[in-house]
Amino acid sequence: MSQEPAPSIAAAVRGELLPPEAQPGCSDCQRFRTLERIVLANDDESFAVDVRILWREHLAELHGLAPSVSPAA
């Protein structure tokens, strides 16, 4: 019997996660946002995905926020 993936994992696979949002006053969030913009400006989508994964981990661990799924999901 296979176990269904968690909703956030399934949404990530389908590309339905909303971009992470920087939390007010958090310098780490600001750095993640800046890094994401830099790598996207250099057309490095793979690195941008890595940044978003690390940013979402930061949001979960330090801010207690779960990834947001687009309303159409």
C-alpha positions as CSV (number, residue, x, y, z in Angstrom):
1,M,0.0,0.0,0.0
2,S,1.5,3.3,-1.1
3,Q,1.2,6.4,1.1
4,E,-0.1,9.6,-0.5
5,P,2.4,12.5,-0.3
6,A,1.7,15.5,2.0
7,P,-0.5,18.2,0.3
8,S,2.4,20.6,0.2
9,I,4.7,18.1,-1.5
10,A,2.1,17.2,-4.1
11,A,1.4,20.8,-4.7
12,A,5.1,21.5,-5.2
13,V,5.3,18.7,-7.7
14,R,2.4,20.1,-9.6
15,G,3.8,23.6,-9.4
16,E,1.0,25.0,-7.4
17,L,2.9,26.5,-4.5
18,L,2.8,30.3,-4.2
19,P,6.1,32.0,-4.0
20,P,7.4,32.5,-0.5
21,E,6.9,35.9,1.1
22,A,9.4,37.8,3.2
23,Q,8.3,38.4,6.8
24,P,8.5,42.0,8.0
25,G,11.7,42.7,9.9
26,C,13.4,39.4,9.1
27,S,16.8,40.0,7.5
28,D,17.1,36.3,6.5
29,C,13.8,36.6,4.5
30,Q,15.1,39.7,2.9
31,R,18.3,37.9,1.9
32,F,16.4,35.0,0.4
33,R,14.2,37.4,-1.6
34,T,17.3,39.3,-2.9
35,L,19.0,36.0,-3.8
36,E,15.9,34.7,-5.6
37,R,15.7,37.9,-7.7
38,I,19.4,37.8,-8.6
39,V,19.3,34.2,-9.8
40,L,16.1,34.7,-11.7
41,A,17.7,37.8,-13.4
42,N,20.5,35.5,-14.5
43,D,17.9,32.9,-15.8
44,D,18.9,30.3,-13.3
45,E,15.6,28.7,-12.5
46,S,17.1,25.6,-11.0
47,F,19.0,27.7,-8.4
48,A,15.9,29.8,-7.8
49,V,14.0,26.6,-6.9
50,D,16.7,25.7,-4.5
51,V,16.5,29.2,-2.9
52,R,12.7,28.8,-2.5
53,I,13.1,25.4,-0.9
54,L,15.5,26.8,1.7
55,W,13.4,29.9,2.2
56,R,10.3,27.8,2.8
57,E,12.2,25.7,5.4
58,H,13.3,28.9,7.0
59,L,9.7,30.2,7.1
60,A,8.5,26.9,8.6
61,E,11.2,26.6,11.2
62,L,11.6,30.3,12.3
63,H,8.1,31.8,11.5
64,G,5.9,28.7,11.9
65,L,4.4,29.2,8.4
66,A,3.4,26.4,6.0
67,P,3.7,26.7,2.2
68,S,0.7,28.4,0.6
69,V,-1.0,26.6,-2.3
70,S,-2.6,28.6,-5.1
71,P,-6.4,28.9,-4.9
72,A,-6.9,26.9,-8.1
73,A,-5.3,23.8,-6.6
